[in-house]
Amino acid sequence: MQIKDVYDYLRALLRKDERSERALEITEDAIDLNPANYTVWHYRRQILKELKMDLYDELKYCGEIIQEHPKNYQVWHHRRVLIEWTQDPKEELKLTENVLSVDAKNYHAWQHRQWVVRTFSIWENELSFIDQLLQEDVRNNSAWNQRYFVIYHTTGFNDAVLEKEVKYAQDMIRKAPNNESSWNYLRGALLEKDLSTHPGLMEFCEELYGKSVRSPYLLGFMREIYEDRLEQGCENVEDVLYKSLVLVEALAMEFDTIRVEYWNYIGRRMRERYAPKNDESEEAGAASAAMEVPAK
């Protein structure tokens, strides 16, 4: 049948609100032609419920559509409704794992997986699955996001977990210092902590810096630690401010030039907030002057 014939027939059935097996067959034809049509999926669910159809047959059909169209929101939504009806998630982790093996950053698969593990409390092996993905690709931002999601909703970042997760992130950063995702995870894990007082954090950064790593994420993180020291009221304010401004200048002029205006703003803000009011520090003044880097 041509697309016009199928949808003409479908509209006639919708006007009659017919809920029959032939109507179900027509929705399948319509989905083959356009799997993103919300109305067709909604009508199909109404028929399934009215006829009390075997939902496991429908799950199988839905899984086949997902394999063909893994980025189609409507089919994933249909899948979620079916799982809500059956209250049986036993195939869902395997389904999403199969989809993610082809596209490890498929948003719909991750969203469905998060819903399943949270709704049915299937947390047990999730960190192992995530670790496997990160070992394969440390730059998989979706996997880093899932790791944070799992810990946040289970143990939380208590002291013991935080120590383990900081070490995990640091080990991954050593493998790929220019990977923004692992730096973001480290920062997120430490969100409620004072960066300047967390044990070994600056030493870790200095270790990388000493190995000539000049990742903008490393320099930015070091700057954050310095600013936290200033916020905590450290004694050597001028020295810490100077070191921080040197990092900001390096980011603006060489290592993150695309955001030169942002770093210029950060430099101005830090000088206004922390520089001695009488501006007696020659070092801070010199660094401050150098901070106004013209945009390219």
C-alpha positions as CSV (number, residue, x, y, z in Angstrom):
1,M,0.0,0.0,0.0
2,Q,1.1,3.6,-0.7
3,I,1.6,6.0,2.1
4,K,-1.5,8.0,1.1
5,D,-3.6,4.8,1.2
6,V,-2.3,3.7,4.6
7,Y,-2.9,7.1,6.2
8,D,-6.3,7.6,4.6
9,Y,-7.3,4.2,6.0
10,L,-5.8,5.1,9.4
11,R,-7.7,8.4,9.6
12,A,-10.9,6.7,8.8
13,L,-10.3,4.2,11.7
14,L,-9.4,7.0,14.0
15,R,-12.6,8.9,13.2
16,K,-14.6,5.8,14.1
17,D,-12.3,5.1,17.1
18,E,-12.2,1.5,16.0
19,R,-10.1,-0.7,18.2
20,S,-9.7,-4.0,16.4
21,E,-7.0,-6.3,15.1
22,R,-7.3,-4.8,11.6
23,A,-6.7,-1.4,13.1
24,L,-3.7,-2.7,14.9
25,E,-2.3,-4.0,11.6
26,I,-2.8,-0.7,10.0
27,T,-0.9,1.1,12.8
28,E,2.0,-1.3,12.0
29,D,1.9,-0.4,8.4
30,A,1.8,3.3,9.3
31,I,4.8,2.9,11.7
32,D,6.8,1.2,8.9
33,L,6.2,4.3,6.8
34,N,6.8,6.8,9.6
35,P,8.0,5.5,13.0
36,A,8.1,9.0,14.5
37,N,4.3,9.6,14.3
38,Y,3.0,10.1,17.8
39,T,-0.6,9.7,17.0
40,V,-0.1,6.3,15.5
41,W,1.8,5.0,18.6
42,H,-0.8,6.5,20.9
43,Y,-3.6,4.8,18.9
44,R,-1.7,1.5,18.9
45,R,-1.5,1.6,22.7
46,Q,-5.3,2.3,23.0
47,I,-5.9,-0.8,20.8
48,L,-3.5,-3.0,22.8
49,K,-5.2,-2.1,26.0
50,E,-8.7,-2.5,24.7
51,L,-8.0,-5.9,23.1
52,K,-5.9,-7.1,26.0
53,M,-3.2,-8.1,23.6
54,D,0.0,-10.0,24.7
55,L,2.3,-7.3,25.8
56,Y,5.4,-9.5,25.5
57,D,4.7,-9.9,21.8
58,E,4.4,-6.1,21.6
59,L,7.7,-5.7,23.5
60,K,9.4,-8.0,20.9
61,Y,7.9,-5.9,18.1
62,C,9.0,-2.7,19.9
63,G,12.5,-4.0,20.3
64,E,12.8,-4.7,16.6
65,I,11.7,-1.1,15.8
66,I,14.3,0.2,18.3
67,Q,17.1,-1.7,16.6
68,E,16.0,-0.1,13.2
69,H,15.4,3.3,14.6
70,P,17.4,3.7,17.9
71,K,17.1,7.5,18.0
72,N,13.3,7.6,17.6
73,Y,11.8,9.2,20.7
74,Q,8.3,7.8,20.1
75,V,9.4,4.1,20.1
76,W,11.3,4.6,23.3
77,H,8.3,6.2,24.9
78,H,6.2,3.3,23.8
79,R,8.6,0.9,25.3
80,R,8.5,2.7,28.7
81,V,4.7,2.6,28.7
82,L,4.8,-1.2,28.0
83,I,7.2,-1.7,30.9
84,E,5.0,0.4,33.2
85,W,2.1,-1.9,32.2
86,T,4.0,-5.2,32.6
87,Q,6.2,-4.1,35.5
88,D,8.8,-6.5,34.1
89,P,12.1,-4.8,33.3
90,K,14.2,-8.0,32.9
91,E,15.1,-7.4,29.2
92,E,15.7,-3.6,29.4
93,L,19.3,-3.5,30.5
94,K,20.3,-6.0,27.8
95,L,18.3,-4.0,25.2
96,T,20.0,-0.7,26.1
97,E,23.4,-2.4,26.3
98,N,22.9,-3.7,22.7
99,V,22.0,-0.3,21.5
100,L,24.9,1.4,23.3
101,S,27.3,-1.2,21.9
102,V,26.5,0.4,18.5
103,D,26.2,4.0,19.7
104,A,27.7,4.4,23.1
105,K,26.2,7.9,23.4
106,N,22.6,7.3,22.4
107,Y,20.7,9.7,24.5
108,H,17.4,7.8,24.3
109,A,19.0,4.5,25.4
110,W,20.7,6.2,28.4
111,Q,17.5,7.9,29.4
112,H,15.6,4.7,29.2
113,R,18.3,2.9,31.2
114,Q,18.3,5.5,33.9
115,W,14.6,5.3,34.2
116,V,14.7,1.5,34.5
117,V,17.5,1.2,37.1
118,R,15.9,3.9,39.2
119,T,12.3,2.8,38.9
120,F,13.1,-0.9,39.6
121,S,16.2,-0.3,41.8
122,I,18.5,-2.4,39.5
123,W,21.7,-0.8,40.7
124,E,23.8,-3.9,41.5
125,N,26.0,-4.2,38.4
126,E,25.6,-0.8,36.9
127,L,29.0,0.6,38.0
128,S,30.8,-2.4,36.5
129,F,29.0,-1.8,33.2
130,I,30.0,1.8,33.3
131,D,33.6,1.0,34.1
132,Q,33.7,-1.3,31.1
133,L,32.5,1.5,28.8
134,L,35.0,3.9,30.2
135,Q,37.8,1.4,29.9
136,E,36.9,1.2,26.2
137,D,36.5,5.0,25.8
138,V,37.5,7.3,28.6
139,R,35.9,10.2,26.7
140,N,32.4,8.7,26.8
141,N,30.7,11.6,28.6
142,S,27.4,9.7,28.8
143,A,29.1,6.9,30.8
144,W,30.6,9.5,33.2
145,N,27.2,11.1,33.6
146,Q,25.7,7.6,34.3
147,R,28.4,7.0,36.9
148,Y,27.5,10.2,38.8
149,F,23.8,9.3,38.5
150,V,24.3,5.9,40.0
151,I,26.4,7.0,43.0
152,Y,24.2,10.1,43.6
153,H,21.1,7.9,43.8
154,T,22.6,5.0,45.8
155,T,25.5,5.6,48.3
156,G,25.9,9.3,47.7
157,F,29.4,10.8,47.8
158,N,30.2,10.0,51.4
159,D,33.8,10.2,52.5
160,A,34.7,6.6,51.7
161,V,33.0,6.7,48.3
162,L,34.4,10.2,47.5
163,E,38.0,9.0,48.2
164,K,37.5,6.0,45.8
165,E,35.8,8.2,43.1
166,V,38.5,10.9,43.3
167,K,41.2,8.3,42.8
168,Y,39.2,6.7,39.9
169,A,38.8,10.0,38.2
170,Q,42.5,10.9,38.7
171,D,43.6,7.6,37.2
172,M,41.4,8.2,34.2
173,I,42.8,11.8,33.9
174,R,46.3,10.5,33.9
175,K,45.4,8.4,30.8
176,A,43.9,11.4,29.0
177,P,44.6,14.7,30.6
178,N,42.8,16.6,27.8
179,N,39.6,14.8,28.4
180,E,37.0,17.3,29.7
181,S,34.6,14.6,30.9
182,S,36.8,13.1,33.6
183,W,37.7,16.6,34.9
184,N,34.0,17.5,35.0
185,Y,33.3,14.3,36.9
186,L,36.1,15.0,39.4
187,R,34.7,18.5,39.9
188,G,31.2,17.2,40.3
189,A,32.2,14.6,42.9
190,L,33.9,17.4,44.9
191,L,31.0,19.8,44.5
192,E,30.3,20.0,48.2
193,K,33.9,20.1,49.3
194,D,36.5,22.8,49.6
195,L,39.0,22.1,46.7
196,S,41.9,23.8,48.5
197,T,41.6,21.5,51.6
198,H,40.9,18.2,49.9
199,P,43.9,15.9,50.6
200,G,46.3,15.4,47.7
201,L,44.3,17.4,45.1
202,M,46.8,20.2,44.4
203,E,49.6,17.6,44.6
204,F,47.9,15.6,41.8
205,C,47.6,18.8,39.7
206,E,51.2,19.7,40.3
207,E,52.2,16.1,39.3
208,L,50.6,16.6,35.9
209,Y,51.9,20.2,35.6
210,G,55.4,19.0,36.4
211,K,55.1,16.5,33.5
212,S,54.5,19.4,31.1
213,V,50.8,18.8,30.9
214,R,49.1,22.0,29.9
215,S,45.5,20.9,29.5
216,P,43.2,23.8,29.8
217,Y,41.1,21.7,32.2
218,L,44.2,21.1,34.4
219,L,45.0,24.8,34.4
220,G,41.4,25.8,35.1
221,F,41.2,23.3,37.9
222,M,44.4,24.6,39.5
223,R,43.0,28.2,39.3
224,E,39.8,27.0,41.1
225,I,41.9,25.6,43.9
226,Y,43.8,28.9,44.2
227,E,40.6,30.9,44.3
228,D,39.2,28.6,46.9
229,R,42.3,29.3,49.0
230,L,41.6,33.0,48.6
231,E,38.0,32.5,49.6
232,Q,39.1,30.6,52.7
233,G,41.2,33.6,53.7
234,C,44.8,32.2,53.2
235,E,47.7,34.2,54.6
236,N,49.7,34.7,51.4
237,V,47.0,36.4,49.4
238,E,49.3,38.2,47.0
239,D,51.3,35.1,46.1
240,V,48.2,32.9,45.6
241,L,46.5,35.7,43.5
242,Y,49.6,36.1,41.4
243,K,49.8,32.3,40.7
244,S,46.1,32.3,39.8
245,L,46.4,35.2,37.4
246,V,49.4,33.6,35.7
247,L,47.2,30.6,35.0
248,V,44.4,32.7,33.7
249,E,46.9,34.6,31.5
250,A,48.2,31.3,30.1
251,L,44.7,30.1,29.4
252,A,43.7,33.3,27.7
253,M,46.9,33.7,25.6
254,E,47.8,30.1,24.7
255,F,45.8,27.1,26.0
256,D,42.2,28.2,25.8
257,T,42.2,31.2,23.4
258,I,38.7,30.5,22.1
259,R,37.5,31.7,25.5
260,V,39.8,34.7,25.8
261,E,37.0,37.0,26.8
262,Y,35.9,34.7,29.5
263,W,39.3,34.4,31.0
264,N,39.8,38.2,30.8
265,Y,36.6,38.5,32.8
266,I,37.8,36.0,35.4
267,G,41.1,37.9,35.7
268,R,39.3,41.2,36.3
269,R,36.9,39.7,38.8
270,M,39.7,38.1,40.8
271,R,41.7,41.3,40.9
272,E,38.6,43.3,42.0
273,R,37.8,40.8,44.7
274,Y,41.2,39.8,46.1
275,A,43.9,42.3,45.1
276,P,45.1,44.6,47.9
277,K,43.2,47.9,47.8
278,N,46.4,50.0,47.8
279,D,47.8,47.9,44.9
280,E,51.2,47.7,46.5
281,S,52.0,44.3,45.0
282,E,54.1,44.7,41.9
283,E,53.8,41.1,40.9
284,A,50.0,41.1,41.2
285,G,49.9,44.4,39.3
286,A,52.1,43.1,36.5
287,A,50.0,40.0,36.1
288,S,46.9,42.0,36.2
289,A,48.1,44.3,33.4
290,A,49.1,41.3,31.3
291,M,45.6,39.8,31.7
292,E,43.9,42.1,29.3
293,V,44.5,39.9,26.2
294,P,42.9,41.2,23.0
295,A,40.3,38.9,21.5
296,K,41.5,37.2,18.3
